[in-house]
């Protein structure tokens, strides 16, 4: 079950909509359970979407590129960060669509350098995006509830990826509520009901 560029675009649109709902709230508030505030987390989120585009576009097979594309920074206004997320998503979608099926690049360096094809770069960005969108929304006090089918595709596509063995994380289960399973597996607390 693949998480595709169309899923990434949908997830980005959901994030943008939720963040716009909280545009006039206090973005200096902590982002969920993170030590970062909502502005810093949103800026980091932009980076986690644009960075995989740079990785794949570079076609480097030994490490990440020694350069990147900057983000607006944590001092940017919320509206600029929302626009930057939209732009970063469009860039990643375009890079993935342009890459031939045989294109390869480093997708992550921990626990060791791993090379993957274009199909793995949208979920690479998608995992970071879904978790940090949640963190920011929690900090702003706005709802964020991605669709079950999108969460199922993201969970299944990344099920065997190394981040699930990071400290505080655990492997996803087969819980029918894929979104709750992703949240729990990332060590985050579920939204209060």
C-alpha positions in Angstrom: 0.0 0.0 0.0 1.8 3.2 -1.2 1.5 6.7 0.1 1.8 8.8 -3.0 2.4 12.4 -4.1 -1.4 12.8 -4.3 -1.6 11.7 -0.6 1.2 14.2 0.3 -0.6 17.0 -1.5 -3.8 16.1 0.3 -2.0 16.0 3.7 -0.4 19.4 2.9 -3.7 20.9 2.0 -5.2 19.6 5.3 -2.3 21.1 7.2 -2.6 24.4 5.5 -6.3 24.6 6.2 -5.8 23.7 9.9 -3.0 26.2 10.3 -5.0 28.9 8.6 -7.8 28.2 11.1 -5.3 29.1 13.8 -3.6 31.9 12.0 -4.6 34.5 14.6 -3.8 32.3 17.6 -0.6 32.4 19.7 2.1 30.8 17.6 4.6 31.3 20.4 2.8 28.6 22.4 4.5 25.2 22.7 3.7 22.9 19.8 2.0 19.9 21.5 4.5 18.0 23.7 7.6 19.5 22.0 9.9 22.0 23.5 9.7 24.1 20.3 7.0 26.7 19.8 4.5 26.6 17.0 6.5 28.9 14.8 9.7 26.9 15.1 7.9 23.7 14.6 6.1 25.0 11.5 9.4 26.2 10.0 10.9 22.8 10.7 7.9 21.2 9.0 8.6 23.2 5.9 12.2 22.0 6.0 11.1 18.3 6.4 9.1 18.6 3.1 11.6 20.6 1.1 14.7 18.6 2.2 13.5 15.2 0.6 13.0 17.1 -2.7 16.6 18.3 -2.5 17.9 14.8 -1.6 16.1 13.2 -4.5 16.9 15.9 -7.0 20.6 15.6 -6.1 20.7 11.9 -6.9 23.6 11.6 -4.3 24.2 8.1 -3.2 26.7 8.6 -0.4 25.3 11.3 1.8 22.9 14.2 1.8 23.8 17.1 -0.4 26.1 19.7 1.2 23.6 22.4 0.4 19.9 22.9 0.7 17.0 25.3 0.2 16.3 27.6 3.1 13.1 28.0 5.0 11.6 31.3 6.0 12.9 30.9 9.6 11.1 30.7 12.9 10.7 34.5 13.0 8.5 34.4 9.9 4.8 35.2 10.2 2.4 32.2 10.3 1.0 33.2 6.9 4.5 33.1 5.3 5.1 29.6 6.9 1.7 28.4 5.5 2.8 29.7 2.0 6.2 28.1 2.4 4.6 24.7 3.2 2.5 24.9 0.1 5.5 25.8 -2.0 7.7 23.0 -0.5 5.0 20.5 -1.2 4.7 21.6 -4.8 8.5 21.3 -5.3 8.6 17.8 -3.8 5.7 16.6 -5.9 7.3 18.0 -9.0 10.7 16.4 -8.2 9.1 13.0 -7.6 7.1 13.2 -10.7 10.1 14.2 -12.8 12.3 11.5 -11.4 12.4 8.3 -13.5 11.6 5.0 -11.7 15.3 4.1 -11.6 16.3 7.4 -9.9 18.0 6.8 -6.5 19.2 9.1 -3.7 20.0 9.0 0.0 16.7 9.1 1.9 18.1 9.1 5.5 21.4 8.6 7.2 20.3 7.1 10.5 20.9 4.4 11.6 22.9 4.1 8.4 22.9 5.7 4.9 20.0 4.2 2.9 19.2 4.8 -0.8 15.7 4.7 -2.1 13.7 5.4 -5.2 11.3 8.3 -5.8 8.2 6.4 -4.4 9.7 6.6 -0.9 10.2 10.3 -0.8 6.6 11.4 -0.4 6.1 9.2 2.7 9.4 10.4 4.0 8.1 13.9 4.0 4.6 12.7 4.9 5.6 11.2 8.3 7.2 14.4 9.4 4.4 16.5 8.0 1.6 14.6 9.7 3.3 14.6 13.1 4.4 18.2 13.1 1.1 19.4 11.7 -0.5 17.7 14.7 2.0 19.3 17.1 1.3 22.8 15.8 -2.4 22.2 15.7 -2.3 20.9 19.3 -0.4 24.0 20.3 -2.8 26.3 18.6 -5.9 24.5 19.8 -7.3 23.7 16.3 -8.5 20.4 15.1 -6.4 18.2 12.9 -7.9 14.9 11.8 -6.4 13.4 8.7 -8.5 10.8 6.8 -8.2 7.1 7.8 -7.3 5.9 4.4 -4.5 8.4 4.1 -3.2 7.4 7.5 -3.4 3.7 6.6 -1.4 4.2 3.4 1.3 6.2 5.3 1.4 3.6 8.1 1.7 0.7 5.7 4.3 2.3 3.5 6.6 3.2 6.4 5.9 0.2 8.6 9.4 -1.3 8.3 11.3 2.1 8.4 14.0 2.7 11.0 12.4 5.7 12.8 9.9 3.4 14.5 12.8 2.0 16.5 13.9 5.5 17.7 13.8 6.1 21.5 10.3 6.8 22.6 8.8 5.4 19.4 7.3 1.9 18.8 6.3 -0.1 15.8 2.8 0.6 14.4 0.2 -2.0 15.2 -2.8 -3.1 13.1 -5.2 -0.9 15.1 -8.1 -0.1 12.8 -7.7 3.6 13.8 -4.5 4.2 11.8 -4.3 7.9 12.9 -4.4 7.0 16.6 -1.9 4.2 15.9 0.5 6.6 14.2 0.2 9.1 17.0 0.7 6.5 19.7 3.7 4.9 17.8 5.4 8.3 17.6 5.3 8.6 21.4 2.8 11.5 21.2 -0.2 11.9 23.3 -3.6 11.6 21.6 -5.8 14.7 21.2 -8.1 15.2 24.2 -11.6 14.1 23.4 
